[in-house]
Amino acid sequence: MPMITIEAGKMDREMKKTLIKGITEAASMATGIRPQAFTVCIHENDHDNIGVGGECLADVLAREE
């Protein structure tokens, strides 16, 4: 069974469901393996634990609000 692991920031349940479905469909199409064979594991990280462009993601997101 293929395992897909995603490292990401915090997401709500609907975002996770959409991501899992889309990633599974794309992987199935690319490999020809049936979607039911895939396992998707999302590792959520606090925005304080992610750096983007040399800055803490929490700070970057706060500026965008």
N, CA, C and O atoms as a DFTB+ gen file, in Angstrom:
260 C
 N C O
     1  1       0.838      -1.190       0.000
     2  2       0.000       0.000       0.000
     3  2       0.882       1.252       0.000
     4  3       1.714       1.422       0.891
     5  1       0.708       2.109      -0.973
     6  2       1.477       3.347      -1.005
     7  2       1.077       4.279       0.140
     8  3      -0.102       4.405       0.470
     9  1       2.070       4.922       0.732
    10  2       1.849       5.859       1.827
    11  2       2.298       7.236       1.379
    12  3       3.427       7.412       0.921
    13  1       1.408       8.216       1.514
    14  2       1.721       9.605       1.184
    15  2       1.701      10.387       2.486
    16  3       0.700      10.381       3.203
    17  1       2.799      11.059       2.794
    18  2       2.895      11.852       4.012
    19  2       3.007      13.320       3.636
    20  3       3.795      13.697       2.768
    21  1       2.202      14.145       4.308
    22  2       2.171      15.579       4.037
    23  2       2.517      16.316       5.330
    24  3       1.908      16.067       6.370
    25  1       3.477      17.205       5.266
    26  2       3.817      18.095       6.371
    27  2       3.180      19.432       6.064
    28  3       3.426      20.003       5.002
    29  1       2.361      19.945       6.976
    30  2       1.637      21.184       6.694
    31  2       1.366      21.942       7.982
    32  3       1.559      21.430       9.084
    33  1       0.912      23.176       7.809
    34  2       0.445      23.964       8.944
    35  2      -0.938      23.482       9.357
    36  3      -1.485      22.548       8.769
    37  1      -1.490      24.120      10.363
    38  2      -2.806      23.755      10.876
    39  2      -3.865      23.949       9.793
    40  3      -3.853      24.945       9.070
    41  1      -4.775      22.987       9.691
    42  2      -5.867      23.041       8.726
    43  2      -7.154      22.612       9.411
    44  3      -7.136      21.859      10.385
    45  1      -8.272      23.102       8.889
    46  2      -9.541      22.621       9.434
    47  2      -9.903      21.298       8.765
    48  3      -9.272      20.892       7.789
    49  1     -10.910      20.642       9.291
    50  2     -11.295      19.305       8.821
    51  2     -11.651      19.289       7.337
    52  3     -11.266      18.363       6.623
    53  1     -12.378      20.294       6.863
    54  2     -12.773      20.332       5.449
    55  2     -11.564      20.466       4.530
    56  3     -11.511      19.834       3.474
    57  1     -10.603      21.280       4.925
    58  2      -9.384      21.418       4.123
    59  2      -8.646      20.091       4.035
    60  3      -8.153      19.721       2.969
    61  1      -8.567      19.366       5.161
    62  2      -7.886      18.070       5.175
    63  2      -8.599      17.073       4.272
    64  3      -7.956      16.339       3.521
    65  1      -9.921      17.046       4.344
    66  2     -10.687      16.126       3.507
    67  2     -10.458      16.415       2.028
    68  3     -10.289      15.492       1.232
    69  1     -10.453      17.694       1.662
    70  2     -10.227      18.091       0.273
    71  2      -8.816      17.710      -0.168
    72  3      -8.628      17.199      -1.272
    73  1      -7.841      17.953       0.675
    74  2      -6.445      17.630       0.361
    75  2      -6.265      16.122       0.196
    76  3      -5.639      15.675      -0.765
    77  1      -6.806      15.341       1.122
    78  2      -6.681      13.884       1.054
    79  2      -7.298      13.356      -0.231
    80  3      -6.702      12.521      -0.910
    81  1      -8.479      13.833      -0.566
    82  2      -9.158      13.374      -1.786
    83  2      -8.351      13.736      -3.034
    84  3      -8.133      12.891      -3.902
    85  1      -7.910      14.991      -3.119
    86  2      -7.172      15.445      -4.293
    87  2      -5.840      14.750      -4.473
    88  3      -5.480      14.364      -5.585
    89  1      -5.106      14.588      -3.383
    90  2      -3.801      13.917      -3.445
    91  2      -3.981      12.455      -3.847
    92  3      -3.219      11.931      -4.659
    93  1      -4.983      11.806      -3.278
    94  2      -5.242      10.401      -3.602
    95  2      -5.612      10.241      -5.070
    96  3      -5.106       9.345      -5.746
    97  1      -6.489      11.105      -5.563
    98  2      -6.892      11.027      -6.971
    99  2      -5.705      11.257      -7.905
   100  3      -5.543      10.539      -8.891
   101  1      -4.881      12.247      -7.600
   102  2      -3.722      12.551      -8.444
   103  2      -2.723      11.391      -8.438
   104  3      -2.201      11.012      -9.486
   105  1      -2.462      10.837      -7.270
   106  2      -1.508       9.732      -7.165
   107  2      -2.033       8.498      -7.890
   108  3      -1.268       7.782      -8.537
   109  1      -3.329       8.248      -7.782
   110  2      -3.929       7.104      -8.457
   111  2      -3.831       7.252      -9.975
   112  3      -3.484       6.300     -10.674
   113  1      -4.136       8.441     -10.477
   114  2      -4.045       8.688     -11.917
   115  2      -2.610       8.553     -12.415
   116  3      -2.373       7.999     -13.489
   117  1      -1.659       9.056     -11.643
   118  2      -0.262       9.044     -12.065
   119  2       0.346       7.640     -12.048
   120  3       1.228       7.331     -12.849
   121  1      -0.128       6.795     -11.136
   122  2       0.486       5.483     -10.962
   123  2      -0.337       4.323     -11.508
   124  3       0.193       3.235     -11.735
   125  1      -1.639       4.554     -11.721
   126  2      -2.507       3.466     -12.140
   127  2      -2.900       2.533     -11.001
   128  3      -3.495       1.480     -11.230
   129  1      -2.571       2.917      -9.789
   130  2      -2.938       2.132      -8.603
   131  2      -4.299       2.619      -8.125
   132  3      -4.562       3.821      -8.112
   133  1      -5.163       1.690      -7.733
   134  2      -6.511       2.070      -7.309
   135  2      -6.457       2.991      -6.087
   136  3      -5.602       2.806      -5.221
   137  1      -7.346       3.972      -6.001
   138  2      -7.331       4.946      -4.901
   139  2      -7.425       4.301      -3.514
   140  3      -6.845       4.808      -2.553
   141  1      -8.151       3.189      -3.410
   142  2      -8.332       2.540      -2.117
   143  2      -7.028       1.989      -1.534
   144  3      -6.965       1.674      -0.346
   145  1      -6.001       1.875      -2.355
   146  2      -4.723       1.344      -1.892
   147  2      -3.875       2.397      -1.177
   148  3      -2.939       2.049      -0.458
   149  1      -4.193       3.680      -1.368
   150  2      -3.373       4.751      -0.812
   151  2      -3.742       5.077       0.630
   152  3      -4.915       5.079       1.005
   153  1      -2.734       5.348       1.414
   154  2      -2.905       5.886       2.766
   155  2      -2.275       7.269       2.769
   156  3      -1.133       7.437       2.338
   157  1      -3.013       8.258       3.251
   158  2      -2.501       9.633       3.339
   159  2      -2.419      10.006       4.815
   160  3      -3.388       9.865       5.560
   161  1      -1.260      10.479       5.218
   162  2      -1.050      10.892       6.609
   163  2      -0.630      12.365       6.619
   164  3       0.362      12.744       5.997
   165  1      -1.395      13.177       7.328
   166  2      -1.088      14.606       7.432
   167  2      -0.473      14.882       8.801
   168  3      -1.079      14.593       9.833
   169  1       0.717      15.436       8.799
   170  2       1.372      15.875      10.020
   171  2       1.184      17.388      10.108
   172  3       1.751      18.137       9.313
   173  1       0.388      17.829      11.075
   174  2       0.152      19.261      11.241
   175  2       1.191      19.864      12.175
   176  3       1.548      19.280      13.198
   177  1       1.661      21.033      11.804
   178  2       2.634      21.759      12.601
   179  2       2.072      23.130      12.962
   180  3       1.407      23.768      12.146
   181  1       2.337      23.573      14.169
   182  2       1.962      24.936      14.547
   183  2       2.692      25.908      13.634
   184  3       3.827      25.659      13.226
   185  1       2.043      27.003      13.321
   186  2       2.657      28.010      12.454
   187  2       3.919      28.600      13.073
   188  3       4.757      29.150      12.358
   189  1       4.064      28.494      14.376
   190  2       5.295      28.946      15.035
   191  2       6.469      28.018      14.742
   192  3       7.625      28.394      14.937
   193  1       6.175      26.810      14.276
   194  2       7.226      25.818      14.025
   195  2       7.592      25.692      12.554
   196  3       8.312      24.771      12.169
   197  1       7.103      26.607      11.735
   198  2       7.381      26.578      10.299
   199  2       8.028      27.893       9.889
   200  3       7.560      28.965      10.272
   201  1       9.088      27.815       9.122
   202  2       9.752      29.006       8.612
   203  2       9.553      29.125       7.115
   204  3       9.667      28.132       6.398
   205  1       9.257      30.319       6.629
   206  2       9.076      30.579       5.204
   207  2       9.891      31.812       4.850
   208  3       9.685      32.880       5.427
   209  1      10.796      31.677       3.926
   210  2      11.602      32.816       3.501
   211  2      12.408      33.420       4.635
   212  3      12.654      34.626       4.645
   213  1      12.819      32.604       5.582
   214  2      13.622      33.083       6.702
   215  2      12.820      33.685       7.837
   216  3      13.392      34.238       8.776
   217  1      11.493      33.584       7.761
   218  2      10.635      34.140       8.801
   219  2       9.705      33.069       9.351
   220  3       9.409      32.079       8.682
   221  1       9.258      33.280      10.560
   222  2       8.280      32.398      11.175
   223  2       6.950      32.547      10.427
   224  3       6.494      33.666      10.191
   225  1       6.327      31.420      10.055
   226  2       5.079      31.471       9.302
   227  2       3.985      32.229      10.054
   228  3       3.169      32.906       9.429
   229  1       3.956      32.126      11.359
   230  2       2.947      32.851      12.146
   231  2       3.059      34.359      11.897
   232  3       2.043      35.047      11.797
   233  1       4.286      34.871      11.796
   234  2       4.489      36.294      11.540
   235  2       4.043      36.677      10.119
   236  3       3.425      37.721       9.911
   237  1       4.366      35.823       9.159
   238  2       3.992      36.076       7.768
   239  2       2.467      36.115       7.645
   240  3       1.915      37.012       7.009
   241  1       1.798      35.148       8.250
   242  2       0.333      35.102       8.184
   243  2      -0.306      36.279       8.902
   244  3      -1.328      36.800       8.456
   245  1       0.285      36.697      10.002
   246  2      -0.268      37.831      10.762
   247  2      -0.243      39.112       9.919
   248  3      -1.156      39.932      10.016
   249  1       0.775      39.284       9.112
   250  2       0.871      40.465       8.239
   251  2      -0.184      40.429       7.133
   252  3      -0.631      41.476       6.664
   253  1      -0.577      39.237       6.722
   254  2      -1.528      39.096       5.627
   255  2      -2.969      39.315       6.054
   256  3      -3.845      39.468       5.202
   257  1      -3.231      39.333       7.340
   258  2      -4.619      39.484       7.823
   259  2      -5.113      40.875       7.671
   260  3      -6.254      41.167       8.027
